[in-house]
Amino acid sequence: MDYGMALALTGAGLAALLAGIGSAIGIGITGRSATGVLSEKPERYGNLFILVVLPGTQGLYGFLAAFLIMLKLNFFGSGGTVEISNALGLQILAASLPVAFAGFLSAIHQGKVCAGGILMAAKRPEMALKAGAIYAVMVELYAMLGLVVTMFIILFGIHWPTPA
């Protein structure tokens, strides 16, 4: 029995799912910190907004990888999807793992870093973007690297069949 397409779509789903879950957790962490600060200092909303939404980018990276996989599978084409062997499906699943796991873990840890930046901004608002965002972007780098590795494998490391 041929499970190649199921493996490939599982990879696409994991990329979006795990990175999305990580982003939701990260934004939840930052949102709790921001609401605490904003209850006392609502004028800080603009400074804190960037730190709250920053962990959401990993979910976008996972979505981008999943979308790219589905495009390569001709998932949205009218001519039908391509034939995928079990081995190729496993390659596609493996290609999705860097962005899935890097996105999941980095979003959670970025949420923690951003929460620290939010708490720092409560007393020193001028430091919110200087230190808070800079430290958070350092964590973001690893999600970006996961996306780049996934994209390189999808675009250059897999020999895709042509649609029938």
C-alpha positions as a Markdown table, in Angstrom:
| # | Residue | x | y | z |
|---|---|---|---|---|
| 1 | Met | 0.0 | 0.0 | 0.0 |
| 2 | Asp | 1.3 | 3.5 | -0.9 |
| 3 | Tyr | 1.3 | 6.0 | 1.9 |
| 4 | Gly | 3.5 | 8.6 | 0.3 |
| 5 | Met | 0.9 | 11.4 | 0.0 |
| 6 | Ala | -0.2 | 10.8 | 3.6 |
| 7 | Leu | 3.4 | 11.1 | 4.8 |
| 8 | Ala | 3.9 | 14.3 | 2.8 |
| 9 | Leu | 0.7 | 15.9 | 4.0 |
| 10 | Thr | 1.6 | 14.9 | 7.6 |
| 11 | Gly | 4.8 | 16.8 | 7.2 |
| 12 | Ala | 3.0 | 19.8 | 5.9 |
| 13 | Gly | 0.5 | 19.6 | 8.8 |
| 14 | Leu | 3.2 | 19.2 | 11.4 |
| 15 | Ala | 5.1 | 22.2 | 10.1 |
| 16 | Ala | 2.0 | 24.4 | 10.5 |
| 17 | Leu | 0.7 | 22.7 | 13.7 |
| 18 | Leu | 3.8 | 22.6 | 15.8 |
| 19 | Ala | 5.0 | 26.1 | 14.9 |
| 20 | Gly | 1.4 | 27.4 | 15.4 |
| 21 | Ile | 1.1 | 25.8 | 18.8 |
| 22 | Gly | 4.4 | 27.3 | 19.8 |
| 23 | Ser | 3.3 | 30.7 | 18.7 |
| 24 | Ala | 0.0 | 30.4 | 20.5 |
| 25 | Ile | 1.8 | 29.5 | 23.7 |
| 26 | Gly | 4.4 | 32.3 | 23.2 |
| 27 | Ile | 1.8 | 34.9 | 22.6 |
| 28 | Gly | -0.2 | 33.6 | 25.6 |
| 29 | Ile | 2.9 | 34.2 | 27.8 |
| 30 | Thr | 3.5 | 37.7 | 26.5 |
| 31 | Gly | -0.2 | 38.6 | 26.6 |
| 32 | Arg | -0.4 | 37.8 | 30.3 |
| 33 | Ser | 2.6 | 39.9 | 31.1 |
| 34 | Ala | 1.4 | 42.8 | 29.0 |
| 35 | Thr | -2.1 | 42.9 | 30.5 |
| 36 | Gly | -0.6 | 43.1 | 33.9 |
| 37 | Val | 1.6 | 46.1 | 32.9 |
| 38 | Leu | -1.2 | 47.7 | 30.9 |
| 39 | Ser | -3.6 | 47.5 | 33.9 |
| 40 | Glu | -1.3 | 50.0 | 35.6 |
| 41 | Lys | 0.2 | 51.9 | 32.6 |
| 42 | Pro | -2.2 | 51.8 | 29.6 |
| 43 | Glu | -0.1 | 54.4 | 27.8 |
| 44 | Arg | 2.6 | 51.7 | 27.2 |
| 45 | Tyr | 0.4 | 49.8 | 24.8 |
| 46 | Gly | 2.3 | 50.8 | 21.6 |
| 47 | Asn | 5.7 | 49.7 | 23.1 |
| 48 | Leu | 4.3 | 46.4 | 24.4 |
| 49 | Phe | 2.4 | 45.4 | 21.3 |
| 50 | Ile | 5.5 | 44.4 | 19.3 |
| 51 | Leu | 6.8 | 42.3 | 22.1 |
| 52 | Val | 3.4 | 40.6 | 22.4 |
| 53 | Val | 3.0 | 39.6 | 18.8 |
| 54 | Leu | 6.7 | 38.7 | 18.1 |
| 55 | Pro | 6.3 | 35.0 | 19.0 |
| 56 | Gly | 3.6 | 34.8 | 16.4 |
| 57 | Thr | 6.0 | 34.9 | 13.5 |
| 58 | Gln | 7.0 | 31.2 | 14.0 |
| 59 | Gly | 3.5 | 30.2 | 13.2 |
| 60 | Leu | 3.8 | 32.1 | 10.0 |
| 61 | Tyr | 7.0 | 30.2 | 9.2 |
| 62 | Gly | 5.3 | 26.9 | 9.7 |
| 63 | Phe | 2.4 | 28.0 | 7.5 |
| 64 | Leu | 4.8 | 29.1 | 4.8 |
| 65 | Ala | 6.6 | 25.7 | 4.8 |
| 66 | Ala | 3.2 | 23.8 | 4.7 |
| 67 | Phe | 2.0 | 26.0 | 1.9 |
| 68 | Leu | 5.2 | 25.5 | -0.1 |
| 69 | Ile | 4.9 | 21.7 | 0.3 |
| 70 | Met | 1.3 | 21.7 | -0.8 |
| 71 | Leu | 2.3 | 23.9 | -3.8 |
| 72 | Lys | 5.0 | 21.3 | -4.8 |
| 73 | Leu | 2.4 | 18.5 | -4.5 |
| 74 | Asn | 0.1 | 20.5 | -6.8 |
| 75 | Phe | -2.4 | 20.3 | -4.0 |
| 76 | Phe | -4.2 | 23.4 | -5.3 |
| 77 | Gly | -3.9 | 22.6 | -9.0 |
| 78 | Ser | -6.8 | 21.5 | -11.2 |
| 79 | Gly | -4.7 | 18.7 | -12.8 |
| 80 | Gly | -4.6 | 16.6 | -9.6 |
| 81 | Thr | -1.8 | 16.0 | -7.2 |
| 82 | Val | 1.5 | 14.3 | -8.1 |
| 83 | Glu | 2.2 | 10.6 | -7.4 |
| 84 | Ile | 4.3 | 10.3 | -4.2 |
| 85 | Ser | 6.2 | 7.2 | -3.3 |
| 86 | Asn | 6.5 | 6.2 | 0.3 |
| 87 | Ala | 10.2 | 7.1 | 0.2 |
| 88 | Leu | 9.5 | 10.6 | -1.2 |
| 89 | Gly | 6.7 | 11.1 | 1.3 |
| 90 | Leu | 9.1 | 10.3 | 4.1 |
| 91 | Gln | 11.6 | 12.8 | 2.7 |
| 92 | Ile | 9.0 | 15.5 | 2.6 |
| 93 | Leu | 7.9 | 14.7 | 6.2 |
| 94 | Ala | 11.6 | 14.9 | 7.3 |
| 95 | Ala | 12.0 | 18.2 | 5.4 |
| 96 | Ser | 9.2 | 19.7 | 7.5 |
| 97 | Leu | 10.7 | 18.9 | 10.9 |
| 98 | Pro | 13.3 | 21.7 | 11.2 |
| 99 | Val | 10.7 | 24.4 | 10.9 |
| 100 | Ala | 8.1 | 22.5 | 12.9 |
| 101 | Phe | 10.4 | 21.9 | 16.0 |
| 102 | Ala | 12.5 | 25.1 | 15.7 |
| 103 | Gly | 9.2 | 27.1 | 15.4 |
| 104 | Phe | 7.6 | 25.3 | 18.3 |
| 105 | Leu | 10.4 | 25.7 | 20.8 |
| 106 | Ser | 11.7 | 29.1 | 19.8 |
| 107 | Ala | 8.2 | 30.6 | 19.9 |
| 108 | Ile | 7.7 | 29.4 | 23.5 |
| 109 | His | 11.2 | 30.7 | 24.6 |
| 110 | Gln | 10.7 | 33.9 | 22.6 |
| 111 | Gly | 7.5 | 34.4 | 24.5 |
| 112 | Lys | 9.4 | 34.1 | 27.8 |
| 113 | Val | 12.1 | 36.6 | 26.6 |
| 114 | Cys | 9.4 | 39.0 | 25.4 |
| 115 | Ala | 7.6 | 38.7 | 28.7 |
| 116 | Gly | 10.8 | 39.7 | 30.5 |
| 117 | Gly | 11.1 | 42.7 | 28.1 |
| 118 | Ile | 7.5 | 43.6 | 28.9 |
| 119 | Leu | 8.2 | 43.6 | 32.6 |
| 120 | Met | 11.3 | 45.6 | 32.1 |
| 121 | Ala | 9.4 | 48.1 | 30.1 |
| 122 | Ala | 7.0 | 48.7 | 33.0 |
| 123 | Lys | 9.8 | 50.5 | 34.8 |
| 124 | Arg | 12.0 | 51.5 | 31.9 |
| 125 | Pro | 9.8 | 52.1 | 28.8 |
| 126 | Glu | 12.8 | 53.3 | 26.7 |
| 127 | Met | 14.3 | 49.8 | 27.0 |
| 128 | Ala | 11.3 | 48.0 | 25.6 |
| 129 | Leu | 12.5 | 48.0 | 22.0 |
| 130 | Lys | 16.2 | 48.5 | 22.7 |
| 131 | Ala | 16.8 | 45.5 | 24.8 |
| 132 | Gly | 13.5 | 43.6 | 24.9 |
| 133 | Ala | 13.0 | 43.3 | 21.2 |
| 134 | Ile | 16.7 | 42.8 | 20.4 |
| 135 | Tyr | 16.9 | 39.8 | 22.8 |
| 136 | Ala | 13.7 | 38.4 | 21.4 |
| 137 | Val | 15.1 | 38.6 | 17.8 |
| 138 | Met | 18.1 | 36.6 | 18.9 |
| 139 | Val | 15.7 | 33.7 | 19.7 |
| 140 | Glu | 13.8 | 34.4 | 16.4 |
| 141 | Leu | 17.0 | 33.7 | 14.5 |
| 142 | Tyr | 16.7 | 29.9 | 15.2 |
| 143 | Ala | 13.2 | 29.7 | 13.9 |
| 144 | Met | 14.4 | 31.5 | 10.8 |
| 145 | Leu | 17.2 | 29.0 | 10.4 |
| 146 | Gly | 14.7 | 26.1 | 10.8 |
| 147 | Leu | 12.6 | 27.7 | 8.0 |
| 148 | Val | 15.6 | 28.1 | 5.8 |
| 149 | Val | 16.7 | 24.5 | 6.2 |
| 150 | Thr | 13.2 | 23.3 | 5.5 |
| 151 | Met | 13.0 | 25.5 | 2.4 |
| 152 | Phe | 16.4 | 24.4 | 1.1 |
| 153 | Ile | 15.4 | 20.8 | 1.4 |
| 154 | Ile | 12.0 | 21.3 | -0.2 |
| 155 | Leu | 13.4 | 23.4 | -3.0 |
| 156 | Phe | 16.8 | 21.9 | -3.7 |
| 157 | Gly | 17.0 | 18.5 | -1.9 |
| 158 | Ile | 13.9 | 16.7 | -3.2 |
| 159 | His | 13.4 | 15.6 | -6.7 |
| 160 | Trp | 9.7 | 16.3 | -7.2 |
| 161 | Pro | 7.7 | 14.4 | -9.8 |
| 162 | Thr | 5.7 | 16.4 | -12.4 |
| 163 | Pro | 1.9 | 16.5 | -12.3 |
| 164 | Ala | 0.2 | 14.0 | -14.5 |
